[in-house]
Amino acid sequence: MSRSSTHDCIERLMLEFLGWIGSKPRTYRDAMDAWKSSCPRHPVFEDALAGGLIEIGDAEHIDDRPVSLTSSGTVLLSGQTMAR
């Protein structure tokens, strides 16, 4: 697989993840159960969090904390370009 193909695949995976997060209320447990990865090359949850595309809200227990799109995540998902 070429580097460009790999990048396109990862980008599609990120957009799929952001769409999943944005489609209805999700918790940290939901995200971990649905998007866990044993492959360190594709940590979509961690990449989205580090990139400021998602945020984790507050709750007493981490599993119950809401995970939602940030404004940057919403912009990326809608196909707009983000200003850096």
PDB file as gemmi writes it, atoms N, CA and C in Angstrom:
CRYST1    1.000    1.000    1.000  90.00  90.00  90.00 P 1                      
ATOM      1  N   MET A   1       0.853  -1.170   0.000  1.00  0.00           N  
ATOM      2  CA  MET A   1       0.000   0.000   0.000  1.00  0.00           C  
ATOM      3  C   MET A   1       0.903   1.239   0.000  1.00  0.00           C  
ATOM      4  N   SER A   2       0.601   2.181  -0.855  1.00  0.00           N  
ATOM      5  CA  SER A   2       1.414   3.389  -0.919  1.00  0.00           C  
ATOM      6  C   SER A   2       1.140   4.284   0.276  1.00  0.00           C  
ATOM      7  N   ARG A   3       2.047   5.208   0.505  1.00  0.00           N  
ATOM      8  CA  ARG A   3       1.889   6.136   1.634  1.00  0.00           C  
ATOM      9  C   ARG A   3       0.615   6.956   1.479  1.00  0.00           C  
ATOM     10  N   SER A   4       0.311   7.387   0.249  1.00  0.00           N  
ATOM     11  CA  SER A   4      -0.897   8.161  -0.017  1.00  0.00           C  
ATOM     12  C   SER A   4      -2.142   7.336   0.287  1.00  0.00           C  
ATOM     13  N   SER A   5      -2.143   6.072  -0.112  1.00  0.00           N  
ATOM     14  CA  SER A   5      -3.284   5.193   0.158  1.00  0.00           C  
ATOM     15  C   SER A   5      -3.464   4.977   1.654  1.00  0.00           C  
ATOM     16  N   THR A   6      -2.361   4.808   2.357  1.00  0.00           N  
ATOM     17  CA  THR A   6      -2.426   4.636   3.803  1.00  0.00           C  
ATOM     18  C   THR A   6      -2.994   5.887   4.465  1.00  0.00           C  
ATOM     19  N   HIS A   7      -2.515   7.056   4.044  1.00  0.00           N  
ATOM     20  CA  HIS A   7      -3.008   8.323   4.594  1.00  0.00           C  
ATOM     21  C   HIS A   7      -4.511   8.472   4.315  1.00  0.00           C  
ATOM     22  N   ASP A   8      -4.947   8.146   3.107  1.00  0.00           N  
ATOM     23  CA  ASP A   8      -6.369   8.241   2.763  1.00  0.00           C  
ATOM     24  C   ASP A   8      -7.211   7.309   3.623  1.00  0.00           C  
ATOM     25  N   CYS A   9      -6.691   6.115   3.874  1.00  0.00           N  
ATOM     26  CA  CYS A   9      -7.398   5.142   4.705  1.00  0.00           C  
ATOM     27  C   CYS A   9      -7.539   5.660   6.136  1.00  0.00           C  
ATOM     28  N   ILE A  10      -6.455   6.207   6.674  1.00  0.00           N  
ATOM     29  CA  ILE A  10      -6.490   6.744   8.036  1.00  0.00           C  
ATOM     30  C   ILE A  10      -7.425   7.940   8.112  1.00  0.00           C  
ATOM     31  N   GLU A  11      -7.408   8.789   7.090  1.00  0.00           N  
ATOM     32  CA  GLU A  11      -8.301   9.943   7.066  1.00  0.00           C  
ATOM     33  C   GLU A  11      -9.764   9.500   7.025  1.00  0.00           C  
ATOM     34  N   ARG A  12     -10.064   8.492   6.223  1.00  0.00           N  
ATOM     35  CA  ARG A  12     -11.444   7.976   6.173  1.00  0.00           C  
ATOM     36  C   ARG A  12     -11.848   7.383   7.518  1.00  0.00           C  
ATOM     37  N   LEU A  13     -10.924   6.684   8.162  1.00  0.00           N  
ATOM     38  CA  LEU A  13     -11.198   6.110   9.481  1.00  0.00           C  
ATOM     39  C   LEU A  13     -11.491   7.210  10.494  1.00  0.00           C  
ATOM     40  N   MET A  14     -10.721   8.290  10.463  1.00  0.00           N  
ATOM     41  CA  MET A  14     -10.949   9.418  11.367  1.00  0.00           C  
ATOM     42  C   MET A  14     -12.323  10.032  11.109  1.00  0.00           C  
ATOM     43  N   LEU A  15     -12.670  10.229   9.852  1.00  0.00           N  
ATOM     44  CA  LEU A  15     -13.978  10.808   9.535  1.00  0.00           C  
ATOM     45  C   LEU A  15     -15.110   9.877   9.972  1.00  0.00           C  
ATOM     46  N   GLU A  16     -14.907   8.571   9.817  1.00  0.00           N  
ATOM     47  CA  GLU A  16     -15.905   7.607  10.283  1.00  0.00           C  
ATOM     48  C   GLU A  16     -16.060   7.702  11.803  1.00  0.00           C  
ATOM     49  N   PHE A  17     -14.945   7.786  12.500  1.00  0.00           N  
ATOM     50  CA  PHE A  17     -14.977   7.908  13.961  1.00  0.00           C  
ATOM     51  C   PHE A  17     -15.690   9.190  14.382  1.00  0.00           C  
ATOM     52  N   LEU A  18     -15.331  10.315  13.771  1.00  0.00           N  
ATOM     53  CA  LEU A  18     -15.965  11.586  14.128  1.00  0.00           C  
ATOM     54  C   LEU A  18     -17.464  11.555  13.831  1.00  0.00           C  
ATOM     55  N   GLY A  19     -17.842  10.946  12.726  1.00  0.00           N  
ATOM     56  CA  GLY A  19     -19.265  10.800  12.411  1.00  0.00           C  
ATOM     57  C   GLY A  19     -19.989   9.954  13.440  1.00  0.00           C  
ATOM     58  N   TRP A  20     -19.324   8.903  13.906  1.00  0.00           N  
ATOM     59  CA  TRP A  20     -19.907   8.035  14.927  1.00  0.00           C  
ATOM     60  C   TRP A  20     -20.086   8.810  16.230  1.00  0.00           C  
ATOM     61  N   ILE A  21     -19.065   9.566  16.632  1.00  0.00           N  
ATOM     62  CA  ILE A  21     -19.157  10.365  17.861  1.00  0.00           C  
ATOM     63  C   ILE A  21     -20.268  11.400  17.735  1.00  0.00           C  
ATOM     64  N   GLY A  22     -20.361  12.037  16.581  1.00  0.00           N  
ATOM     65  CA  GLY A  22     -21.329  13.111  16.392  1.00  0.00           C  
ATOM     66  C   GLY A  22     -22.753  12.661  16.149  1.00  0.00           C  
ATOM     67  N   SER A  23     -22.967  11.375  15.902  1.00  0.00           N  
ATOM     68  CA  SER A  23     -24.306  10.904  15.529  1.00  0.00           C  
ATOM     69  C   SER A  23     -25.290  10.828  16.695  1.00  0.00           C  
ATOM     70  N   LYS A  24     -24.781  10.657  17.908  1.00  0.00           N  
ATOM     71  CA  LYS A  24     -25.636  10.617  19.098  1.00  0.00           C  
ATOM     72  C   LYS A  24     -24.740  10.709  20.325  1.00  0.00           C  
ATOM     73  N   PRO A  25     -25.296  10.959  21.491  1.00  0.00           N  
ATOM     74  CA  PRO A  25     -24.456  11.041  22.702  1.00  0.00           C  
ATOM     75  C   PRO A  25     -23.686   9.738  22.925  1.00  0.00           C  
ATOM     76  N   ARG A  26     -22.411   9.871  23.201  1.00  0.00           N  
ATOM     77  CA  ARG A  26     -21.535   8.722  23.452  1.00  0.00           C  
ATOM     78  C   ARG A  26     -20.782   8.929  24.754  1.00  0.00           C  
ATOM     79  N   THR A  27     -20.436   7.831  25.392  1.00  0.00           N  
ATOM     80  CA  THR A  27     -19.627   7.899  26.602  1.00  0.00           C  
ATOM     81  C   THR A  27     -18.232   7.364  26.296  1.00  0.00           C  
ATOM     82  N   TYR A  28     -17.342   7.589  27.243  1.00  0.00           N  
ATOM     83  CA  TYR A  28     -15.989   7.065  27.113  1.00  0.00           C  
ATOM     84  C   TYR A  28     -16.036   5.543  26.947  1.00  0.00           C  
ATOM     85  N   ARG A  29     -16.876   4.888  27.728  1.00  0.00           N  
ATOM     86  CA  ARG A  29     -17.008   3.425  27.608  1.00  0.00           C  
ATOM     87  C   ARG A  29     -17.479   3.035  26.218  1.00  0.00           C  
ATOM     88  N   ASP A  30     -18.475   3.742  25.668  1.00  0.00           N  
ATOM     89  CA  ASP A  30     -18.942   3.459  24.308  1.00  0.00           C  
ATOM     90  C   ASP A  30     -17.782   3.512  23.319  1.00  0.00           C  
ATOM     91  N   ALA A  31     -16.999   4.587  23.423  1.00  0.00           N  
ATOM     92  CA  ALA A  31     -15.888   4.788  22.490  1.00  0.00           C  
ATOM     93  C   ALA A  31     -14.825   3.706  22.644  1.00  0.00           C  
ATOM     94  N   MET A  32     -14.497   3.369  23.876  1.00  0.00           N  
ATOM     95  CA  MET A  32     -13.475   2.344  24.097  1.00  0.00           C  
ATOM     96  C   MET A  32     -13.951   0.971  23.620  1.00  0.00           C  
ATOM     97  N   ASP A  33     -15.221   0.673  23.849  1.00  0.00           N  
ATOM     98  CA  ASP A  33     -15.750  -0.617  23.418  1.00  0.00           C  
ATOM     99  C   ASP A  33     -15.805  -0.720  21.895  1.00  0.00           C  
ATOM    100  N   ALA A  34     -16.203   0.346  21.237  1.00  0.00           N  
ATOM    101  CA  ALA A  34     -16.391   0.307  19.791  1.00  0.00           C  
ATOM    102  C   ALA A  34     -15.111   0.582  19.001  1.00  0.00           C  
ATOM    103  N   TRP A  35     -14.190   1.365  19.572  1.00  0.00           N  
ATOM    104  CA  TRP A  35     -13.035   1.825  18.801  1.00  0.00           C  
ATOM    105  C   TRP A  35     -11.689   1.413  19.393  1.00  0.00           C  
ATOM    106  N   LYS A  36     -11.662   0.426  20.264  1.00  0.00           N  
ATOM    107  CA  LYS A  36     -10.374  -0.014  20.798  1.00  0.00           C  
ATOM    108  C   LYS A  36      -9.540  -0.611  19.669  1.00  0.00           C  
ATOM    109  N   SER A  37      -8.250  -0.475  19.791  1.00  0.00           N  
ATOM    110  CA  SER A  37      -7.344  -0.967  18.764  1.00  0.00           C  
ATOM    111  C   SER A  37      -6.124  -1.585  19.416  1.00  0.00           C  
ATOM    112  N   SER A  38      -5.726  -2.704  18.889  1.00  0.00           N  
ATOM    113  CA  SER A  38      -4.488  -3.318  19.362  1.00  0.00           C  
ATOM    114  C   SER A  38      -3.323  -2.919  18.461  1.00  0.00           C  
ATOM    115  N   CYS A  39      -3.622  -2.103  17.459  1.00  0.00           N  
ATOM    116  CA  CYS A  39      -2.596  -1.664  16.513  1.00  0.00           C  
ATOM    117  C   CYS A  39      -2.155  -0.248  16.863  1.00  0.00           C  
ATOM    118  N   PRO A  40      -0.893  -0.073  17.277  1.00  0.00           N  
ATOM    119  CA  PRO A  40      -0.450   1.271  17.665  1.00  0.00           C  
ATOM    120  C   PRO A  40      -0.376   2.251  16.504  1.00  0.00           C  
ATOM    121  N   ARG A  41      -0.500   1.777  15.277  1.00  0.00           N  
ATOM    122  CA  ARG A  41      -0.463   2.682  14.126  1.00  0.00           C  
ATOM    123  C   ARG A  41      -1.821   3.333  13.862  1.00  0.00           C  
ATOM    124  N   HIS A  42      -2.876   2.847  14.469  1.00  0.00           N  
ATOM    125  CA  HIS A  42      -4.206   3.381  14.199  1.00  0.00           C  
ATOM    126  C   HIS A  42      -4.985   3.708  15.468  1.00  0.00           C  
ATOM    127  N   PRO A  43      -4.437   4.506  16.343  1.00  0.00           N  
ATOM    128  CA  PRO A  43      -5.158   4.867  17.577  1.00  0.00           C  
ATOM    129  C   PRO A  43      -6.106   6.037  17.322  1.00  0.00           C  
ATOM    130  N   VAL A  44      -7.190   5.806  16.598  1.00  0.00           N  
ATOM    131  CA  VAL A  44      -8.057   6.894  16.141  1.00  0.00           C  
ATOM    132  C   VAL A  44      -8.593   7.723  17.304  1.00  0.00           C  
ATOM    133  N   PHE A  45      -8.955   7.113  18.408  1.00  0.00           N  
ATOM    134  CA  PHE A  45      -9.459   7.864  19.549  1.00  0.00           C  
ATOM    135  C   PHE A  45      -8.388   8.817  20.077  1.00  0.00           C  
ATOM    136  N   GLU A  46      -7.198   8.293  20.285  1.00  0.00           N  
ATOM    137  CA  GLU A  46      -6.114   9.114  20.827  1.00  0.00           C  
ATOM    138  C   GLU A  46      -5.712  10.228  19.857  1.00  0.00           C  
ATOM    139  N   ASP A  47      -5.686   9.915  18.562  1.00  0.00           N  
ATOM    140  CA  ASP A  47      -5.358  10.938  17.570  1.00  0.00           C  
ATOM    141  C   ASP A  47      -6.404  12.047  17.549  1.00  0.00           C  
ATOM    142  N   ALA A  48      -7.678  11.678  17.653  1.00  0.00           N  
ATOM    143  CA  ALA A  48      -8.752  12.679  17.659  1.00  0.00           C  
ATOM    144  C   ALA A  48      -8.670  13.544  18.914  1.00  0.00           C  
ATOM    145  N   LEU A  49      -8.360  12.946  20.038  1.00  0.00           N  
ATOM    146  CA  LEU A  49      -8.240  13.689  21.289  1.00  0.00           C  
ATOM    147  C   LEU A  49      -7.029  14.626  21.241  1.00  0.00           C  
ATOM    148  N   ALA A  50      -5.886  14.112  20.819  1.00  0.00           N  
ATOM    149  CA  ALA A  50      -4.673  14.920  20.737  1.00  0.00           C  
ATOM    150  C   ALA A  50      -4.806  16.041  19.707  1.00  0.00           C  
ATOM    151  N   GLY A  51      -5.579  15.793  18.663  1.00  0.00           N  
ATOM    152  CA  GLY A  51      -5.775  16.786  17.620  1.00  0.00           C  
ATOM    153  C   GLY A  51      -6.841  17.816  17.938  1.00  0.00           C  
ATOM    154  N   GLY A  52      -7.458  17.698  19.110  1.00  0.00           N  
ATOM    155  CA  GLY A  52      -8.484  18.652  19.499  1.00  0.00           C  
ATOM    156  C   GLY A  52      -9.786  18.479  18.732  1.00  0.00           C  
ATOM    157  N   LEU A  53     -10.048  17.269  18.225  1.00  0.00           N  
ATOM    158  CA  LEU A  53     -11.255  17.006  17.449  1.00  0.00           C  
ATOM    159  C   LEU A  53     -12.404  16.491  18.312  1.00  0.00           C  
ATOM    160  N   ILE A  54     -12.059  15.902  19.459  1.00  0.00           N  
ATOM    161  CA  ILE A  54     -13.054  15.436  20.423  1.00  0.00           C  
ATOM    162  C   ILE A  54     -12.651  15.932  21.801  1.00  0.00           C  
ATOM    163  N   GLU A  55     -13.610  15.894  22.710  1.00  0.00           N  
ATOM    164  CA  GLU A  55     -13.322  16.244  24.096  1.00  0.00           C  
ATOM    165  C   GLU A  55     -14.064  15.284  25.005  1.00  0.00           C  
ATOM    166  N   ILE A  56     -13.523  15.115  26.192  1.00  0.00           N  
ATOM    167  CA  ILE A  56     -14.121  14.242  27.195  1.00  0.00           C  
ATOM    168  C   ILE A  56     -14.665  15.137  28.297  1.00  0.00           C  
ATOM    169  N   GLY A  57     -15.942  14.982  28.579  1.00  0.00           N  
ATOM    170  CA  GLY A  57     -16.584  15.791  29.609  1.00  0.00           C  
ATOM    171  C   GLY A  57     -16.376  15.204  30.994  1.00  0.00           C  
ATOM    172  N   ASP A  58     -17.098  15.757  31.945  1.00  0.00           N  
ATOM    173  CA  ASP A  58     -16.962  15.350  33.338  1.00  0.00           C  
ATOM    174  C   ASP A  58     -18.071  14.387  33.756  1.00  0.00           C  
ATOM    175  N   ALA A  59     -17.697  13.444  34.573  1.00  0.00           N  
ATOM    176  CA  ALA A  59     -18.614  12.521  35.246  1.00  0.00           C  
ATOM    177  C   ALA A  59     -17.814  11.882  36.367  1.00  0.00           C  
ATOM    178  N   GLU A  60     -18.502  11.349  37.341  1.00  0.00           N  
ATOM    179  CA  GLU A  60     -17.811  10.757  38.488  1.00  0.00           C  
ATOM    180  C   GLU A  60     -16.897   9.615  38.065  1.00  0.00           C  
ATOM    181  N   HIS A  61     -17.372   8.756  37.199  1.00  0.00           N  
ATOM    182  CA  HIS A  61     -16.591   7.602  36.742  1.00  0.00           C  
ATOM    183  C   HIS A  61     -16.191   7.831  35.292  1.00  0.00           C  
ATOM    184  N   ILE A  62     -14.953   7.522  34.942  1.00  0.00           N  
ATOM    185  CA  ILE A  62     -14.458   7.796  33.588  1.00  0.00           C  
ATOM    186  C   ILE A  62     -15.311   7.131  32.507  1.00  0.00           C  
ATOM    187  N   ASP A  63     -15.802   5.922  32.771  1.00  0.00           N  
ATOM    188  CA  ASP A  63     -16.618   5.235  31.762  1.00  0.00           C  
ATOM    189  C   ASP A  63     -17.881   6.009  31.408  1.00  0.00           C  
ATOM    190  N   ASP A  64     -18.370   6.823  32.336  1.00  0.00           N  
ATOM    191  CA  ASP A  64     -19.602   7.576  32.120  1.00  0.00           C  
ATOM    192  C   ASP A  64     -19.373   8.969  31.539  1.00  0.00           C  
ATOM    193  N   ARG A  65     -18.125   9.366  31.374  1.00  0.00           N  
ATOM    194  CA  ARG A  65     -17.836  10.704  30.864  1.00  0.00           C  
ATOM    195  C   ARG A  65     -18.272  10.814  29.407  1.00  0.00           C  
ATOM    196  N   PRO A  66     -18.953  11.904  29.065  1.00  0.00           N  
ATOM    197  CA  PRO A  66     -19.389  12.077  27.680  1.00  0.00           C  
ATOM    198  C   PRO A  66     -18.208  12.415  26.769  1.00  0.00           C  
ATOM    199  N   VAL A  67     -18.238  11.871  25.579  1.00  0.00           N  
ATOM    200  CA  VAL A  67     -17.256  12.184  24.549  1.00  0.00           C  
ATOM    201  C   VAL A  67     -18.010  12.885  23.433  1.00  0.00           C  
ATOM    202  N   SER A  68     -17.528  14.048  23.031  1.00  0.00           N  
ATOM    203  CA  SER A  68     -18.231  14.811  21.996  1.00  0.00           C  
ATOM    204  C   SER A  68     -17.237  15.489  21.059  1.00  0.00           C  
ATOM    205  N   LEU A  69     -17.765  15.932  19.935  1.00  0.00           N  
ATOM    206  CA  LEU A  69     -16.941  16.663  18.975  1.00  0.00           C  
ATOM    207  C   LEU A  69     -16.657  18.061  19.497  1.00  0.00           C  
ATOM    208  N   THR A  70     -15.482  18.545  19.208  1.00  0.00           N  
ATOM    209  CA  THR A  70     -15.169  19.952  19.460  1.00  0.00           C  
ATOM    210  C   THR A  70     -15.604  20.715  18.204  1.00  0.00           C  
ATOM    211  N   SER A  71     -15.482  22.028  18.244  1.00  0.00           N  
ATOM    212  CA  SER A  71     -15.816  22.799  17.045  1.00  0.00           C  
ATOM    213  C   SER A  71     -14.885  22.411  15.899  1.00  0.00           C  
ATOM    214  N   SER A  72     -13.616  22.129  16.186  1.00  0.00           N  
ATOM    215  CA  SER A  72     -12.686  21.692  15.137  1.00  0.00           C  
ATOM    216  C   SER A  72     -13.103  20.347  14.551  1.00  0.00           C  
ATOM    217  N   GLY A  73     -13.556  19.438  15.398  1.00  0.00           N  
ATOM    218  CA  GLY A  73     -14.033  18.148  14.924  1.00  0.00           C  
ATOM    219  C   GLY A  73     -15.258  18.291  14.043  1.00  0.00           C  
ATOM    220  N   THR A  74     -16.152  19.177  14.431  1.00  0.00           N  
ATOM    221  CA  THR A  74     -17.359  19.426  13.636  1.00  0.00           C  
ATOM    222  C   THR A  74     -16.997  20.013  12.276  1.00  0.00           C  
ATOM    223  N   VAL A  75     -16.059  20.945  12.268  1.00  0.00           N  
ATOM    224  CA  VAL A  75     -15.616  21.566  11.013  1.00  0.00           C  
ATOM    225  C   VAL A  75     -14.983  20.518  10.098  1.00  0.00           C  
ATOM    226  N   LEU A  76     -14.097  19.697  10.647  1.00  0.00           N  
ATOM    227  CA  LEU A  76     -13.450  18.664   9.850  1.00  0.00           C  
ATOM    228  C   LEU A  76     -14.477  17.701   9.289  1.00  0.00           C  
ATOM    229  N   LEU A  77     -15.416  17.288  10.104  1.00  0.00           N  
ATOM    230  CA  LEU A  77     -16.434  16.352   9.681  1.00  0.00           C  
ATOM    231  C   LEU A  77     -17.308  16.933   8.576  1.00  0.00           C  
ATOM    232  N   SER A  78     -17.564  18.214   8.638  1.00  0.00           N  
ATOM    233  CA  SER A  78     -18.430  18.848   7.639  1.00  0.00           C  
ATOM    234  C   SER A  78     -17.683  19.124   6.334  1.00  0.00           C  
ATOM    235  N   GLY A  79     -16.376  18.825   6.307  1.00  0.00           N  
ATOM    236  CA  GLY A  79     -15.619  18.983   5.077  1.00  0.00           C  
ATOM    237  C   GLY A  79     -14.978  20.332   4.888  1.00  0.00           C  
ATOM    238  N   GLN A  80     -15.072  21.187   5.893  1.00  0.00           N  
ATOM    239  CA  GLN A  80     -14.435  22.498   5.796  1.00  0.00           C  
ATOM    240  C   GLN A  80     -12.971  22.348   6.187  1.00  0.00           C  
ATOM    241  N   THR A  81     -12.163  23.299   5.780  1.00  0.00           N  
ATOM    242  CA  THR A  81     -10.756  23.273   6.164  1.00  0.00           C  
ATOM    243  C   THR A  81     -10.585  24.021   7.467  1.00  0.00           C  
ATOM    244  N   MET A  82      -9.696  23.494   8.306  1.00  0.00           N  
ATOM    245  CA  MET A  82      -9.433  24.141   9.591  1.00  0.00           C  
ATOM    246  C   MET A  82      -8.291  25.124   9.435  1.00  0.00           C  
ATOM    247  N   ALA A  83      -8.458  26.287   9.999  1.00  0.00           N  
ATOM    248  CA  ALA A  83      -7.380  27.269  10.010  1.00  0.00           C  
ATOM    249  C   ALA A  83      -6.394  26.878  11.093  1.00  0.00           C  
ATOM    250  N   ARG A  84      -5.141  26.957  10.822  1.00  0.00           N  
ATOM    251  CA  ARG A  84      -4.112  26.626  11.811  1.00  0.00           C  
ATOM    252  C   ARG A  84      -3.355  27.866  12.162  1.00  0.00           C  
TER     253      ARG A  84                                                      
END                                                                             
